[in-house]
Amino acid sequence: MKREAKEKICANNDCDRTFMQFKSTVKVCSVGCAIAFAKQKSLQDSVKVARRQKKEWYDNNQTVQVLANKVQVSFNTFIRQRDAGKDCISCFKPLKGKFDAGHYHNANNHWSVRFNELNVHGQCVKCNRDEHANLINYRIGLLERIGKDALANLDSIANETRKFTRNELREIEKKYKAKII
């Protein structure tokens, strides 16, 4: 059985000629275009390698703060999924539509409980943003949800100094990305 030739456009970017392709592996119209195409391909491959190396370098050299912010996104997404269908921790109204993952102890000042699930609960935007977390009612809600002993423990560890390493933050991010549905 004989194969038919197909008319193709030369793969060399600098050539606009068409040619008859007898084999599916032939992509160029001449030897000169084959050499030019190989150089273009080599350049493209080296650009891909350079981009991959740059991304690896960036991933390995991110600051702890940048990594913590990335982890915070995954963590907050998990909290929103966990608390979907519950009431706001502060005003006790049903959480509908978009809502925040509100921290009882501020995430920026209390790193020891920043990623603690007992410290973060679903909170309506009004309570979290407009009323600055509505902390008095948040505490009442926490007492109902986690109990007096757990809240006392949370308060005691909130003021401990905590510094995360890059690897710890990467592990926390992996953990919460796996928990997200």
N, C-alpha and C positions, 0 to 999 in steps of 0.2 A: 504494500500500500504506500503510495507516494503522498508526501505532505505537500500542501499548497503553500506558496509563498505569500506572506502578508506585507502590505506596505506599512512601514513604521517611520516615525520621526526619530532622528538621531538623538541619543541620550546625552551627547556632549552639549553643554549649555551654550557654547560658542558657535554651534553649527545648527542651521535651520533646514538642512536637507532631509529629504525622505529617501528611504532605501527599501529594497525588497528583503524581507527577513525570511530566510529559509530554515533557520534553527531558532528555537525559542530563547536560547542563551545569548544570541547576538543582539547587542543593544546599540551598536554604533555603525556608521556607514563606511568607515575606512580605518586603516592602521593609525593614521595621524590622530583621528578622533578618539581611537581607543586609548592612546597614550594620554591625551588631554583629559579624557574621562577618568582614567585611573588617577591622575593627579588631583582632579576635583574631588573624587571619592576619598582619597587619602587626606585631603585638607578637611573635608567634612568629618571624617573619622577623628582627626586630631582635635577639631573643635568640640566634638562630643566628649572626648576624653577630658579636655580642659574644663568643660562645663561641669562634668561629673566630679572632677577633682576639686573645683571651686565649691561645689555644693557640699562635698564631704568635709572640706576645710571649715566652711561656715558652720555646718552641723556640729563639728567637734570643738569649735571655738566660740560658741554662743555664750553670752554672759549668763550668770545664774538668774538675774532678773528677767532676761528675755525668755529663758526656759521656764521660769516660774509662771510667767504670763501665758505661755503656751499650755502648760499644765492646767492653769486656772480655767481655760476655755473648756477642756475636756471634763474637768471636775464639775464645773457649773452645769454642763450639759447633762451629766449623770444626775446631779441633784434635781434638775428640772424634770427629768424622766421619772426619778424616784418619787417626787412629790406631786406629779400630775394627778389631778382628781382630788387632792387634799385641800384643806382650807389654808389661807394665809396664816402663817405662824403668829402674826401680830394683830391683825384685825379680825381674824377668824371667818372671813368671807371666802367663798369658794374661789379657787384659782382658775380663772378662765382665760383663754387666749395666751398672750405673752405674759410671763412673770419672771421675776428675778430669783437668783439663788442668793439669798441674803445671809450675810455673816453676822452672827451675834457679836463676836469679838472681831474687830476690824482686820481684814486680811493683810493690809500693809503694815500694821503695827504689831500684829500677833502671829508671827510666822509659825510658832509651835502648834497652832490650831488652824492654820490657813487651809489645810486639806483634811481637816477632821470632819467627818460626816455629821457628828453631833453638833458642831458649831454652825452648820450651814443648812438652811431650810428654805423651802419655797415661800416667796414673799411677793405680794402684789407690788407693782411699780410705785403706787402711791405711798405705801408704807416704807419701802426701801429707799426710794430716791427723794420723794417729796418730804417725807417726815424723818429723814435720816435714820432709817431702820426701825423707827418707832420702838426703841429699846425697852421701855418699861413694859409694854404689852408683849414684846418679843420674849422677855424673861418669863412672863406668865405662861405664854404658849410653850416655852421650853420646859417649864415645870410640869405641865400636863403631858408633853410628849416623851421626855426622857427621864423625868423624875428628879427628885431633890438630890440624891447621891451623885448621879451622873452629872448634874449641873454643877455641883460643888467641885467635882473632879475636873470638869471643863474649866471652871474659873481658876483653879489652882495651876493647871498646866498652861493656861493662856499667857501668863506672865513669864514663863521660862524662855530663855534665850535659845533660839533654834536657827541653825544655819544648814541649808541643804547643799549637797554637792551636786554637780551636774548629773552624775550617774543616778543619784537618788531621785532627782526630778524626772529623768528619763524613765525610770522604773515606775514612778507614780503615774506618769502620763500613760505608759503602756497598760497599767492596771485599769485606769478609768476608761481608756479607749476600748478595752476588752469588755467592760461592764455596760457600755453604751449599746443600746439595742439598734 
